[in-house]
Amino acid sequence: DWFCNEAVPLWGRSGRGDLRVMKQLGANMVRLYGNNPENDHTNFLDEALEQGISVSAGMSDFPYTQMWGNCISTDMNCFTQVKPLYAQNLRNGFLRPDGTYHPALKYMNILNEPDLKVPAGADTGGPEGPVRMARALISAFDAMLDAEAEAGVTGPLINFTATFSYAICSACSTFNSQPALGQMAQLHDAMHHPENYGYTPKHDITAAYQARFTHSFNTASPATSIQNEFLPLYTANFPTTPLYIGEYHRVDANQVEDVGLALSLAEQHPLFLGISFFQYQVAYWKDGTERDFGMFGLGSTSLAAMEYFGKTYEVYCLEPQPGGASGMVMPSAVSSVYGGAGVDYSNLCLRGPEVVALDASGYSEILAQQSVPRMAGFVERMIHLMGAKVSPGAEGSLQAFAQGFVDGSQGGFEDLASQLGSRPSWMEVDTYAKCVANRGAPPTIVEQGLGWACERATSLSCDDIPAQCAGSIYRVADYVFSRYYRESGATSPLEDCSFGGAAVFASSETYSRWTGTSQCVDGGTTVPIVPASTATSGPSTEPAAPAVATIVATTASADPNLEPATTAAASGSAITTTVDPSVDPAWTVAAGSLASTTTWGSSPESAPTDVATILATSEASVTPTSNFSGAVWSGSGSSDAEWHGSGGTLTVGFDV
């Protein structure tokens, strides 16, 4: 499971930075294989989103063929095996705290090459083989839909796929002489007629298949085979179902020509979405020709050590593999077709500005490289960890500043730190910056930092973490570190916001891109309810979850003239508001003063009762009619409303 938090030295920018390299190659999606649903995958998805890369995740073979009581033991009815695992995936990063799918996640692969596994030889044996294969897939699909339903998934939904091999399925009932098509046709029939496959679905899998399914297959065949043997028949027989190739690489081909033809076919055929080039790194655990596919091999320089579930692995640097007939190294050949900016191979085996320590030793390591861009990267990292950024349009000033340290005219590390501490005019400091968990640190480091802070905290209780933060060690750390930093009266972000490498001082622009952080930092939501509304003391792009608004109220009523209207039911001094998410509701609430469980700005005390201005996030529109005390607000939209005043910003949790 290389996309869990423990593997951050592989894909994170503080390690080898594989996701950033993929972006430089021009990729816009990364295809993954199996994963351990017990592991958290939030940080990988956050980093992929920041790099502009979509994610195609997948279920491993474990429930199908490996676990005790696998699908084989239940005659390929995989519902009970798959559902709990996918439910764990949803809890551990696939869903955000508001119940929506993570925006980086685009596909979930039910199983890779099922025609070769469930059962083995399904495509070459008797007719029962494809039937059992299809039963495994539709029951697993049904299980994933059921896990979604129980989790209360809302918002934009992902697509599902089952990635077949490019083998000819001679045992399939149709297309038994063409590659991959027989398997797809068998699955298509099972999705529409599950009763013929010995399965009674719990959900409407036919409708879900028609709305949310994308076919896919793996192939080492040339693009001309796709062009002549596959696409004409596919588009004629599956006119509404999109398609992509999950593994594509003809080893002995000119990659510029062959990959270029494959992508041109995607441009010509609206259903054909594109290819995933196979594969990123040489698979050293395999033998023979299986090692011919990787774009990058491993060099001899270790960039980081990775603590991975009780074992320590060295993360070696990347070296580009030969590209054969293209006359280029393989990554360059692929990048030239993908339209990527390209990779600077000379830096791959050097520890970069995101990896070295932010001290005199790290400075010396970067200085020895005698590169202005690398020194500028080191400086910019220091700026970011001060909760600041380079002002828009001031990149030239940053480069000139870095040049002075590369050539020695500006002095050394202490001079650099001193000048940044004086806040040069080309640097902007974010007043909403917070001390939060370091997403480049593995969970073990974050846990150690949390232990240290919790032992020394006085007014902060680490046993009373809001539910919306408690589901992730990183969000727990966001909650604790940000409050500990404020309560301690710390003034030096680089020195006081580290917790042994577990924390960073991040701008609101940075932490608002991390799942749930805007909710959990000091000044965010403090009401321990599930799901929780969002309160921010700075800019945030994190959507709010539908929530219960706790308000000391005088009245609560729906506007009968706006149907379907929000319903509001008084329970003691609390108002519980609910809306129909399929409509654009309207509401009217008359309220007294805010309850003490809410937060105003960075203070945990009750909010003032006279709020001068009322604004709203996203699509909502809210108009004040008087001061807050005894006031009436009305509006419509689909997001939580924020009350802004001189004391700060507060989101009270109406889902309006």
N, C-alpha and C positions, 0 to 999 in steps of 0.2 A: 504494500500500500504506500506508494511514493507520493501521494498527494495529501497525506495527513500532516498535522502540525509538526510532528517529530521529524519529518523529512525536509523541513525548511532550509537546511544547508544546501540541499540540491537545487531547489527551484526558487528560493527567496533571494532577494537582492543583497542580503547580508552574507550570502554564501556564493554558490556558483552562478546563480541567477539564470537558471534554465528558461524560465518563462520570458524573461527579458530577451534572451538570445533568440527564442522562437519568434518574438515580435520583430526583432531585427531581420530575421529571415523572411518576413512578410506573412507569417501565419496569422490567421484570424480565428482558429479553433485548435484545441489540443484534444486528441482522443486518448482516453484512459481505459484501462482494463479493469481487473478486479480490485476490490477494496475491502478493508475490514470495517464493517459498519459501526463497530465499537469506537472507532477513532473519529476525532473531530476533523472536518475538512474545510472549515470556515475560512481559515487564513489563505489557503490555496485559492479558493474561489474569489476572495477579496483581491488578491494579487493578480489573478487572471483578469478580473474585471478592470483593474487599474491599467493593465497592459493592453486592454482592448481585445482580449482573447476569450472566445467562448469555450465552454467545456462540455465534452461528451463523456459522461461517466459510464460505468458498467458494473453489473453484478458479476461476481466471480463464479467459478465452477463449484464453489463450496456447497451450496444448498442442492445443487443438481446431482453431483456425482461423488462428493467427498465427505460430507458430514454423516454422522450416524443418523439413520432414518432419512436418507436423502430421497430425491425424487424417484430414483430407480426402485426403491422399496415400496413406493406408493403408486406404482404403475404409471409414472410420469404425470401424476397430478401434483403439481408443485406449490399449491396455494399455501399450505401450512408451513412449508419450509421457507418460502420467499417473503411472505408478508412481514414477519417480525424483523427480518434483516433490513428490508426497505424502510420500515418504520424507524429503525435506528438511524439509517441514512438521513431520513428527513429531520430527525432530532439533532443530528450531529453535523449540521452545516448546510444541508440541501435547502432547508427552510430558514428564513430569517425569523426573528422573534415575533414579527407581525403576522406570521402564517403564510407569507408569500414565498415562492421559490426564489432562491438567490438569482439575481439577474445574469450572472455569468453562466449558469447551468442551462444548457439548451437541449440536451438529449440524455436519455437513460437507456443504455443497452441492456436488454433483458438477458442476453447471453451471447457470447462470441462463438461463432461457428457451431451452432447447435446441431447442424446436420452431421457433424462429425462426432458428437458426444452423447446426445439424448434421443435414442440410444446410439452407441458407437456403431458406425456403419449404416446409419439410417438411410443414407442416399443410395446404397448399393445392395441392400438386402431385399426382403420381400415387402409387399405393400403396407404391412403393419408398421414398418419402421417410420415412414413419414407421418403416419397418423399419430403415433406415440410422440414423435418430435413436436408436432403441432399442438398436441394436448399439453405438453410441458410448457410451451410458450404461451398459450392462451390462459392457462391456469396461473402462470407467473404474472402475466399482464394483469389479470383480474386481481391478484394479490396486491400488486402495486397500487392499483386503483383503490382497493379497500384501505390500504395504509394511508393513502391520501385523504380519503373520506374521514377516517378516524382522527387524523391530524387536523382536520378543518382547513385544508389548503384553500387559499383564496388567490385572487389576482391572476396574472398571466401564467399559463401552464406550459410545462415543457413537453417535448415530443418524446416518444419511445421508439425504439428500433430493436431489431434482432439481426445481427450481422452474420450473414451466411458466408460459407466458402464459395469459391467460384467453380466448384465441382459440378459435374453433370449428375443430376439426381435421377438415375435410371429407375429407381423404385417409386418415384413420384407419379401421381395420376395424370399429370399433364406436363408438357415441356420436358419430357424425359430424355431429350437429346440435346438440350441447350444448357449452358452453364448458369447456375444460380436461379434461373427463372422457375424451375420446377419447385424449388423450396419456397420461393415467394408465393407462388400460386397456391401451394398447399396451405400455407399460413393464411393467406387471404380467404380461402374457402372456410377454414376453421374459425376465423374471426366472424364470419357471417352465418355459419351453421355449426356452432359448438356442440349441438346435440348429436351430430354425426361423428363426433370425435370422443364420445363418452364423457362429456363434461357439461355441467350445468353452472353457468357463471352467476356470481352474486351481483355483478354490475352489468350495464349495457356495454359489453365489450365491442359490439359492432359499431355503435355510435362513437365510442372512444377511438377505435381503430380508424374510422373514417376522418375524424377530426384531428387526431394527435399521433399519427403513425408515419414514420419515414422508413422506407426500405434501405438496406445497406448490405454490402458484401465486401469481401477481401479478394484481392487479386494481384498476381505477379505477371499477368499478361500485359502485352503492349496496348497502347491506346487504340490502335487500329482494330483490335479484337472487340473492345468496348464499342467502337464506332460501327462495326459491321455485323457483329454477332449478337450484341446484347441490346443496345439502345433502341433500334427500330421495333423489336418485339416488345420491349418493356413499355415504351410510350404508347403502343397500340393497346396493350392489355391492362395497364395500370395508369389510366389517363389522369387520375387525380391524386396519386400518392407520390410524394417527393422521394428522392433517392440520393444517396451519397456513397462514395467508396471509402470504407473504413481503413483499409490498408492498400496503398498503391505504390508499387515500385518494381519496375522491370530492370533487374540488376544489370544486364549487359547492354542496355539501351543508352543512347545519347539523351541524358536527362533533360537537357534544354529542349530538344525536339519532342521527346515523348511526353513529358509533363506538360509542355506547352500545348500539345495536341489535346491532351485530356482536359485541360482548362478551357480550351476553345470549344470543346464539345459541351462543357457546362454552360458556356455563354450562348450556344445555339439551342440548347434544350432546356426550357424553363423548369422541367421537373428535376433535372440533373443538377444538384447543388454544388458538387465539386468533389475533391479528393483529399484524403489525409495521407501525406507522404510517409511511407514506412521505411525506416523509423529513425527516431532522434539519435539514439546512442547504440553502438554495437552491443548486441546481446552476448556478452562474454560467457554467460552460463550455458549457452547453446553450443553446438558443434557444427563443423562443416560449413555448408553454404548458408546456414542460418545466420552466420556472422557477416554476411556480405551486405546486409541491408542498412546498417547504421550510417548516418551522416557524419557522426563524430565518434572517434575513439577516445581513449583515456590517455592523458599524458602522465608524466612521472611526478608532477608537483601536486601536493595536497593543498587545497585551498581552505579546508575546514575539516573538523572532526564532527561526525554526526552520532549523537547518542540515540540509538534506535532500539527501544524496548529491551534494555539490558545489555546490548552489545554496542560497541563503538566501531564505526566505519570511517575510513578516510574518504573525503570527497575530492577526487582527483580532477584536475582541469581537463578541458576538452581539446582535442586535436582533430582538425577536419580530415575526413577520409578522401582518398582519390575519387575523382568523378568519371574516370574512364574516357569514353568517346567524346564527352563534351569538351575536354581539354581544360576543365576547371576542377577544383576540389568540389566534392559533392554538395556541401552547403551553398557554395556560390552558384552552382548550376541551378539548384532549386530556388534560391533567392532571386536569381535573375528572372525567373518565370513568375514567381509569386509577387514580384514587385517590391521586395523588401529593401530597406536601406543598406543591408549588408552587415557583416560582422567583422570587427577588427580582430583578426586572429592573433596578432602580436600581443594582445592584452589578455588572452584567455588563460594563460598560465602565470599571470602576475596577480598578486592580491591587490584588489582594487580599492577605491576610496570608500566603498560601502562595507568592506570586509575588515580593513585594518583597525586597530584600536584608535580611538580619538584622543591620543596623547602624543608625547614627543616621539615615542618609538614608531607609532603609526605614521606620523608626519615624516619621519626620516625615511620610512619605507616608500612612501609616495614620492618624496623629493628625489630619491635615488633613481626613479623612473624618468626624471627630467621631461615630464610631459605637462604642459600647461592645462590641457583638458582634464587630466587626472588630478592635478592639484586643485583645479576649480571644483571638481567633484568632491574632494575632501573638504574644501571650504564650505561648499553648499550643504554638505551633510552636517557640519558643525552649526551652520545657520539654522537648519531645520530642527536640530535638537535644542535650539534656543527658543523654539516656538516662533520662528520667523521664516522669511523667504526673501529671495532676491526680488526687488521691485520689478514690475512689468516694464520691459524695455531697457532694463539695466544690465542685461547679460554681458555687454561689453565692459562695463565697470568691474564685474566679477572676473572676467578673463584678465583684465589689466591688473587687478589685485593679485590674482594667482601668479601672473607672470613675475611680479616683483619678488615672490618667494621662491620661484623656480630659479631665477637668476641671482638670488641672494641679496638684492638691493633693499628688500623690506625687512630683513632679519630672519629669525627662526620661529619656532612654534610658539614661544611665549609672546613674541611680538604679534603673531597672527591672532592669538587668543585675546590679547589686549585690545587690538584694533577692532575686532568684532564686538568685544564687550562695550566699546564706545559707540556702537550702533552707527556705522557709516550711513551716509544719506541714501545709498542705493539698497539698503536693507530695511524691510518692513517687519515689525514685530506685531504678532497677533495677540491682542489683549485677552482673547478667549482660549489661548493655548492651555493645555492641561498635561499633567503628568499621567501617562497611561502605559498600558502593557506594551512591551516591545514585540511587534509582530515578527521580527526577525530572530527572536530568541525561542529556543525550544521549550516545550511545556515544563520540563524539569527545572530550568532556570527561573521561569516565572513562578513556579511553586515555591522555590527557595526564597525568592524575593518577597513573596506574599507572607511566608512564615516569619521572616524578619520583621516586616511591617506590622503584622498582626500582634506579635509579641510586645511591640513597643507602643502601639496605639493606645491612647488614653480615652478620648471621647468617641472613638470609632469602634464599633463591634463587628468583628469579622464573622460572627455567628448569625448576623441579621442582614443577609444580603437579599435584595429584592429578587423576586423570581425571574424577572426578565434578564437579570445579570448572572444568576446562579448556574445557568446551563453551560457556561464556558469558563475555563480557568482564566482566559484572557479578559473576558468581560468582568469577572470577579476582580481581577487585578486593576482594570480600569476604574472600578468603583473604589477600591481600597487605596491605590496609589494616588489618585487625584485628590482624595480627601485628606490622606496623610500628609501630602505635600503642602496643602493649604493650612492644615491645622498646625504643622510644625513651623510655619512662618518662614519656609525656605525661600531663598532669593536667587540662588545660583542653579539654573536648570541642569547644566552639564555635571555639576558636582552632586546636587541634592536629589536629582531625579534619575537615578540609575538602578538602585536596589540590586547591585551586583549584575548589571546588564539586563535585568528583567524589565526595565522601564525606559521610556523616552519621553521627552517633553515635546509634544506634537501640537502643531497648529490645528485650529478647528477645521481648516480646509483639508488637512491630512486625516484626522481621526474621524471626520464625518464620512469618509469613504470606507470605514471599517464597520462591519456588521455589528450593530448594537451599541457601539461605543458612545454615540451621542446621547443615548438613553442612560448610560451607566456612569458617566463621569460626574464629578462634583458639579452641581447645578443642573443635572439632568433629572429624570424621573426618580423619585424616592418612595413612591407608593408601592408596597410589596404585594401587587396583585397580578394575576395572570388572565389574559394578556394585559400589558401595561401601556398606558398612553405615553407619549414622548414629551418631555419638557427640556428645553435647551437654553443655555446661556450664551450661545453663539450660533453661527451658521451651521445648518445641518441639512443633509440630503437624505437622512434615514427616515423612511416613512413611519408614521405612527401606527400602533396596533389599535384595533377597536378595544375600548376600555370602559370601565365604570368610572364615572366622574363623581368624586366625593365632594359635595357642596352642602353647606348649611343653607337650606332653601326655604323660601316662603311658599312658592307655588311652582308647579311644573306642568306644562300642558302642550299638546300638539296644536298646530294651527289647522283647524278643520277645513280651511279653504285650500290647503295645499296637500293634495293626496298623491301617493301614499306618504304621509307625514311621519316624522320621528315620533315614536311613542315614549312617554316619560312616566314612570311610575314611582311615586314617593314611597320610601321605606324608612321611617324614622326621620332622621335629618339628611339622609342620602338620597340622591336622585340616580336612578339607573336608566340610562338612555340606550335604546337600541334602534338600528335602522335596517332597512332592507338594502343590501349592497347592490342589488340589481337596478335600483332606481336612483334618481337624484333627489334625495329627501329635503325637507325643510323643517325647521324647528323653532320653537319659541320657548324661552325659559326665563322665569323671573327668579332671581336669587338674592340671598343675603350676603354673608361674608364667606370667604374661602375657609376650608377646614385646615387644621394645623398639620395634616399629613402631607400637604402639598409643599412645594419649594418655590421660593421667590428669589430669582437670581442665584447667587451662591450661598444664600443664607437658608438654613433649615427651618427658620421661624415662619409663622403665618404670614401670608401675603397681606399687604395693606388693602383697605376696603375702598379706596378711591382711586381707581385706575383711569388715567386720563384718556388713553387712546386704545382702541381695540383693532387689531389686525388679524389676519388669518393666513395659514400656510396653504400652499397648493391651490386647489380650485375653490376653496370655501370663500364666501364673502360675508362679513359680519359688520353690522352697523350699530354703533352705540346710540342709545336714546337718552341716557342720563349718566350720572356717576354710578360707580359700581354698587354702592350700598342700596339695596332695593331696586336695582336697575333691571331693565329688560333688554335682552339681546335677541335678535332674530337673524337668520341667514340661511343660506343653502350652499351645498357643495358636497365634497366627498373627502374631506380631511379634517384633522383636528384644528380647533381654533386656538390662537395664542392671544393672551392679554399682555400688552406691552405698556410699561409705565416707567417712571424714573427709577424704580428699584430694580429693574431687570425684566426678564421675559418669562412668562409662565404658560405652559400648555395644560389646560385643566382636564383634557381627556374626553371631550365630546367627539364622537365619530359622526360628523354632520354632513 
